[in-house]
Amino acid sequence: MNLVELYFNTLDQEMLFKVANRWKVNIKGFANITRVPEIMLRKNLIQKFNNKPDMFNKLLEEVYGTKIKEMKIDSIEDFLYTFLSYPLKDKVPTHFALGILIFLYPEFAEQKLNILNENILNNRHIFDGCIEDLKLTKENSAEVISKLLQLKEPFDYFSMFDAEIETALKTLKLFDKYEKLKSVFKDYDLYEFAKYFIENRNTYPDYVMVFAYLSNISDEEFDSNRDFYNKLYTDAHICLDIEAFRHFEELFNDLSQKNNNLEREINNKEERLVSLEKQLNEFEEKYIVYKNEINKTVENLKSQVEAKIKETENLTNLKREFNLSFENTIITGYGYDRIFDSIGRCNVVSFEELNNLNYLEGYKGLVIIHKNSIVTTKDLLLLEKKLKGNNIKFTVIFGVTIEEMVRNIIIKKSKLGV
């Protein structure tokens, strides 16, 4: 067994035909190359390229040269980890990874020939065992995860509460695993997560483990390693998008196939009946679209009017009730309750009512943000930014119940000395 034999043993029938046609392989007794038995064609190609390194190298360059330029490979280590990480792992043909390896790093491929062959025979990923296991420590956890996933530049935002993530996971029937892993990672630090991640990559998709871990980290932990977590989130999001795309592509293909079958059945009917049914279907579709558009327009106008009325009422009430002299302003989803009297004089407003911060202009008191009433971390960060920009003192507290919230406010004010 040598690299030429190994390579051609990984080619499927279509690739064998392409190579044979490109290099004008003629086999006695067969005028059409597509009629040559696969075993015979594979044997002839191996004989043609065996002991001809320059010709074999030219073949690899023609097949994979364009892709190699797009990949921007820096080292053999980066190359192997790229193909061992999602979404490339098990998502590209074996010949693709092997062909590029032989072209770029022939000496390394020769050294690992037996391992590569064993992996193919045992239906493992072709690069399993070709690179030493990374030594994980508490200090290099982020570096190990970055290498395993080949993390690239992150998006310019970070949100662990994107509704579309959970929706996509439910669509892919991965949400139960995600919820289970969230419980597993509840008190994990990065080192513990990295250890679990390395040991369970064959059990759970990479991006599901990443999302489950990130959903548990605190704001302080995120801020301490912002660039790494942004890259980690970005990589997982891209992988999820790819998997979702593949899922919907399969659904689309399935629906297309069913549609084609239905069309064939319809075409077997009498021409007049088909024509009438087609006209009726087109009329019904246009009518439904028209009806839905009218209903949607009416509902949108209704919603806009109701929202405008509500906004006007809220702003009017807020302007009438907000008191700049009160030393406390609590931003919470709870309405006013007598228990707030234990804090002192305070304004009680909702997050939505603070879209216009003009009411806080000149306010000298303390703004207390009830984090449990804020929908997303992104909303909280935007609110904090606005308050800082207006030089307004604020603090953030937690509380599952109104009593817990008030207790935490009293403790926080005591610590702040206000």
C-alpha angles and dihedrals in degrees: 000000000000135000094271092054092044092050096049091045088063096052118103122222094267093054091046090055092048093051092045093051093045093051094038096239111187122197119194113249096023122091092177116052092208089067094058112107110253094238092052094046092049091050092050093049091050089052092048095053100032114115090005103104096168094052092044090049090051090052091053092048092052093048100041107016096101093048092048091057091050094050097061094210115197103183144353089260093054090045094054094044090049092059093040093055130076131295095026096044108100089349100092129056115270091237090059095059093038095047093052091046092053092046096047102032109020095159092052090047090051091051092050096041095116093047092048091050093047091050091054093047092049095044094244126138106285094238097048108129094011094109131046118256112259115248106236121211133164089254098052101038094114092046092052093049090047091054096044092051097033090228115208133190113320132233115263093251140052126208125159094185101063105148092210091064093061091041091053092047090051090049090052090046091241099113095096090054089047092052091046092051091047088062092045092052096042096113100018122127120211093269093053091047093049090051092050091044094055093047096047107039090113091053104046133027111258095239094051091055091046095050091046092052095044091051088066103046119107126237089250092054091048092050091050092062104016099154094051094047092047090052091046092050092046093051092049092047092052091049091049091049091051093049092046090050091052090048093052091043089057091048090049092050090048092050090046090053092049090047091052090050090050092050091053090053092050092049089058090062124088113289094238093051091049091050093050093046091048092051091047092049092049091050092048092048092049090046092050092047091047092046092048092048091051092047091046092050092049092047092048092051090047092049092047092051093047092046092049091050091048092046091050091048092047094049091046092050092045092050091048097045104035112102118197091198094064111103094217133052116183120200105204143133090238120096122232113298130179089241087075088068088076089068096052132249107344145166114227114205136159127240091249092055090061096065084106109049093185088102089065094052109130092007111154100181131090122277111213115200117205100213093197089064094055113090100212140014088239091060090049092051092049091050092049090049091053093049092048090049090055093047091241119153114236144163135191124231136177132222134155092201132032090248092053090047093052091046091052091048091054091049092047093049089049091054092047092048094233 
